[in-house]
Each structure stands twice: as structure tokens, then as C-alpha cells.
Amino acid sequence: MFHAVNADVFNNFKCRDGKFLEEVKQDIRGLMALYEASQLSFNGETILDEAQDFSRLHLSGYLHQNHENLCCHREAIRNTVRHPQRKTIPRFSIAKSLLDGDHHLLEGSKVWKKSLRELVNMDFLIAKSLHQDELLQVSNDPRLSFQRIELTKPIAFIYLIDDIFDLYGTIQELTLFTQAINRWDDTATYMLPEYMRMSYKALVDTTNEIAHNIHKKHGHNPFNALKATVNVASLP
């Protein structure tokens, strides 16, 4: 469950001159928590944008230091900066870290370290077995291999575009992105950030590829129908 919290609460970490407190820089876990919190910002919450820049700057600085007391934190810092929980799958990333033996997640006695690893490994194997069973349910007819492959592509784009709208794009960027898709015109993407241009190009190329494969196999080109479907699906 999420609770609305006024972003002004982060002013508690600032001095009167508007800069973040010096002690915040020295609190590694606090910096990681601040960076995670900044990922939940809404458009216009300037203080969270500042918090993200501040925490990322100093966390990245810790990665380049060679102090011995940073050894147990370095992997945690790297994971936080690269894969903040709001923009990844925590169950997968945490399980991978534990199975790989990352020490920052295994502070405590050796007894529960071993038990925790065994529990994570068991959960991973159960999930793996479930996924394999699901694959068997949809792959029991070899004749439909082509259809399954082609169907997987638009499903992947649904997740990709959903993440763009939910996590990354600003209102202005998303409006331009939607207009570019509706116009199906490469020139409409020149004002978009690089990751959106790449996503748009991949979407167009994949749609053309699917249309070409169907035309080659069945003699009918469904490009206009596919394009119309994409246009509707991209509406915010």
C-alpha cells in the first residue's frame, strides 16, 4: 500500500542555505535510502530531483574509493544506483544477490546466512518449476512455434511502453512519443530522448517484420491493421 507524502519532508535533510546536510553525505545507508525515495518523485517535485542528483553523486563517489570499510557496502551501492527497487524486480535482484554471495545482504551469524541462502534457493527453484510448467502449457504444439514467437513480441512491447509511461517519461515526452506513434513518422521523434527513439524504432521495425512474415506466409499484408492496433494501444 502506498501513502501520499509531501515532498517537503525532505527539507529536513537540508541546511538553511538549501544544501543537503554534511552528515547525510557520510551516511551510506541513508544515501541509498534517499536515492530509492527519489525514484518515487512526481513531475515538479524539484526537491526529489535534487535528492536524486545529490545521492547518486555521492554514492558514485564511494564506488571509486578504496577504503577497507567500504568493501561490505560497495556491491550494495552499485546495485542501488544501477537497479533501484522502483525500476526493477526486487524479488529477482535480491535473490540473485543472495545466491551470488553479496555480503551486504548477509550481515549476521553464519547460521542464518546459510538458512537464508537455502530459503532463497528453494523459492527460486519453485518459481523456476512454475515457469517451466507455464511454458509447457503454451508450447505443446510444435506447429504453432512461429505464432508463439510473433505473439511474444507485442507482449514484450506492452511491458516496455508501460514502463516508459509509468517510470521514465515526462508528460511532454510522452505526448511527443504518442504523437510519433500515431503519425508513424520518424521525423516526429527528433525531440525525444534517445531511449524513446530506440523504443520507437524497435516498435516500427518489429511491426514491419511481423507484417512481412504474415504476408510471406499467407499472402495478406496486415500492416494497416497492426498499425491501427499499435496506435490505439499507445494512447496514454
Buried (B, 14 or more C-beta within 10 A) or exposed (E): EEEEEEBEEBEEBBEEEEEBEEEBBEBBEBBBEBBBBBBBBEEEBEBBBBBBEBBBEBBEEBEEEEEEEBEBBBBBBBBBBEBBBBEEEEEEBBBBBBEEEBBBBBEEEEEEBEEBBEEBEEEBEEEEEEEEEEEEEEEEEEEEEEEEEBEEBBEEBEEEBEEBBEEBBEEEBBEBBBBBBBEBEEEBBEEBBEEBBEBBEBBBEBBEEBBEEBEEEEEEEBBEEBBEEBBEEBEE
